């Protein structure tokens, strides 16, 4: 991915819930087109922020067991208000169920006490080696990358909970 939407993980309870922040700044290049006279965070980016939060909850809860975590399904996604530059969207994902391959989350996005996003997402997780044994090294590189990213997005005080 070219960029990440989440700026910081605020709270984390393994296999239960994760809360993260997306700060919207006027310097984000997509705002020039969405919309020039009224810049706002696109709804699809709110959904992506929720997907990233769910993926981080899985990674941290499962000690980076899977290299690939992707959005499989989005259900009943509702957008209630705009998120403008200068605002911070707090995204919370709560795990509803998990099996060997998928995990289902309730997602919420808020600015203060105003709800901006709600719905459910299903994430699928796997390793590339499951499909092709020759891809084992790529799995290792992806996992190594996310472990480095963890140091940037997860405050040290929360990192011990993830260990």
C-alpha positions in Angstrom: 0.0 0.0 0.0 1.2 3.5 -0.8 0.1 5.0 2.5 -1.6 4.1 5.7 -4.7 5.9 7.0 -4.4 5.2 10.7 -2.1 7.4 12.7 -2.1 5.8 16.1 -3.6 2.9 18.0 -5.2 4.4 21.2 -6.4 1.2 23.0 -6.2 -2.5 22.4 -7.7 -5.6 24.1 -6.6 -8.8 22.5 -9.3 -10.6 20.6 -11.9 -8.1 21.8 -11.4 -4.5 20.6 -9.1 -1.9 19.2 -9.5 1.8 18.9 -7.3 4.0 16.6 -7.1 7.5 15.3 -7.2 8.9 11.8 -6.2 12.6 11.7 -7.4 14.3 8.6 -5.1 17.0 7.4 -5.4 19.4 4.5 -2.1 18.2 3.0 -3.6 14.8 2.1 -3.5 14.8 -1.7 -6.9 13.1 -2.3 -8.6 16.1 -0.7 -7.7 18.3 -3.7 -10.3 16.2 -5.7 -12.7 15.3 -2.9 -13.9 18.1 -3.0 -12.0 21.2 -4.1 -14.4 23.6 -2.5 -15.5 21.3 0.4 -12.7 18.9 1.2 -13.8 15.8 3.2 -12.5 12.3 4.0 -14.0 10.0 1.4 -16.3 7.3 2.8 -14.3 4.6 1.2 -11.3 5.9 3.2 -13.3 5.6 6.4 -14.0 2.0 5.5 -10.3 1.5 4.8 -9.4 2.9 8.2 -11.8 0.4 9.8 -10.3 -2.4 7.8 -6.8 -1.4 8.9 -8.0 -1.3 12.6 -9.5 -4.8 12.3 -6.3 -6.1 10.7 -4.2 -4.6 13.5 -6.5 -6.2 16.1 -5.9 -9.6 14.4 -2.1 -9.1 14.0 -1.6 -8.0 17.6 -3.9 -10.7 19.0 -2.4 -13.5 17.0 1.3 -12.4 17.2 1.5 -11.7 13.4 0.4 -15.3 12.5 -0.9 -14.3 9.1 0.9 -12.2 6.5 -2.2 -11.2 4.5 -5.3 -9.7 6.0 -7.9 -8.3 3.6 -11.4 -7.1 3.5 -13.7 -9.9 2.4 -17.1 -8.3 3.1 -18.6 -5.0 4.3 -22.2 -5.1 5.6 -24.6 -2.3 6.5 -22.0 0.4 6.2 -23.5 3.8 7.1 -21.9 7.2 6.9 -23.6 9.8 9.0 -21.5 12.9 8.8 -18.5 14.5 7.0 -14.9 14.3 8.3 -13.1 17.5 7.4 -9.4 18.6 7.6 -8.5 19.3 11.2 -10.7 16.7 12.6 -9.7 13.3 14.1 -11.8 10.2 13.4 -11.7 7.6 16.2 -12.3 4.2 14.7 -13.2 1.3 17.0 -13.5 -2.3 15.9 -15.0 -4.9 18.2 -14.6 -8.6 17.3 -17.9 -10.4 17.0 -16.6 -13.9 15.9 -13.5 -15.5 14.5 -12.7 -18.8 12.9 -9.6 -20.3 11.2 -9.9 -18.0 8.1 -12.2 -15.1 8.8 -13.1 -12.6 11.6 -16.2 -10.4 11.8 -16.1 -7.0 13.4 -18.6 -4.3 14.5 -17.1 -1.0 13.3 -17.7 2.5 14.5 -16.2 5.8 13.7 -16.7 8.9 15.7 -15.6 12.5 16.1 -16.2 13.4 19.7 -19.7 12.1 20.5 -20.9 12.3 16.9 -21.0 9.0 15.1 -19.8 9.1 11.5 -19.4 5.5 10.5 -21.1 2.2 11.5 -21.5 -1.3 10.2 -19.8 -4.7 10.1 -16.8 -6.0 8.2 -15.5 -9.5 7.6 -11.7 -9.8 7.2 -10.0 -12.8 5.7 -6.5 -13.8 6.8 -4.0 -16.3 5.4 -0.4 -16.8 4.5 0.9 -17.0 0.9 2.7 -20.2 1.7 -0.7 -21.9 2.1 -1.2 -21.4 -1.6 2.4 -21.8 -2.8 5.3 -23.1 -0.7 7.7 -21.0 -2.8 6.2 -17.9 -1.2 7.4 -18.6 2.3 10.1 -15.9 2.2 7.6 -13.3 1.0 5.4 -14.1 4.0 8.4 -13.5 6.2 9.1 -10.2 4.6 5.5 -9.0 4.9 5.5 -10.0 8.6 8.8 -8.3 9.2 7.4 -5.1 7.6 4.3 -5.1 9.8 6.4 -5.7 12.9 8.4 -2.5 12.0 5.1 -0.6 11.4 3.9 -1.6 14.8 6.7 0.5 16.4 5.3 3.6 14.6 1.5 3.1 15.2 1.4 1.4 18.6 2.5 3.4 21.7 5.1 1.7 23.8 2.6 1.4 26.8 0.3 -0.7 24.6 3.0 -2.7 23.0 3.5 -4.8 26.1 -0.2 -5.8 25.9 0.4 -7.0 22.4 3.4 -9.2 23.3 
